[in-house]
Amino acid sequence: MQKLKNKLCALDLKVRMGLYNLMNNEDGDTNFISIAIVLVIVLAIAVVFIGFRDEITEKVTSAWDSMMDKL
């Protein structure tokens, strides 16, 4: 019976330490901030592209055609 109590105490301590480390560990914060910044930049570029789609497409097409004409 004492052996079972010891194992239960060890398991309880392991679970408590795991939860404590999970709640107090801040290793992933910098990665989260980096991902959020990149996501904001990508969304801003997408909004600009959607807003000026025709102008951008026209300029890229004309630049591509002029390059192909020189070949």
Residue pairs with C-beta under 8 A, 6 or more apart in sequence:
49 56
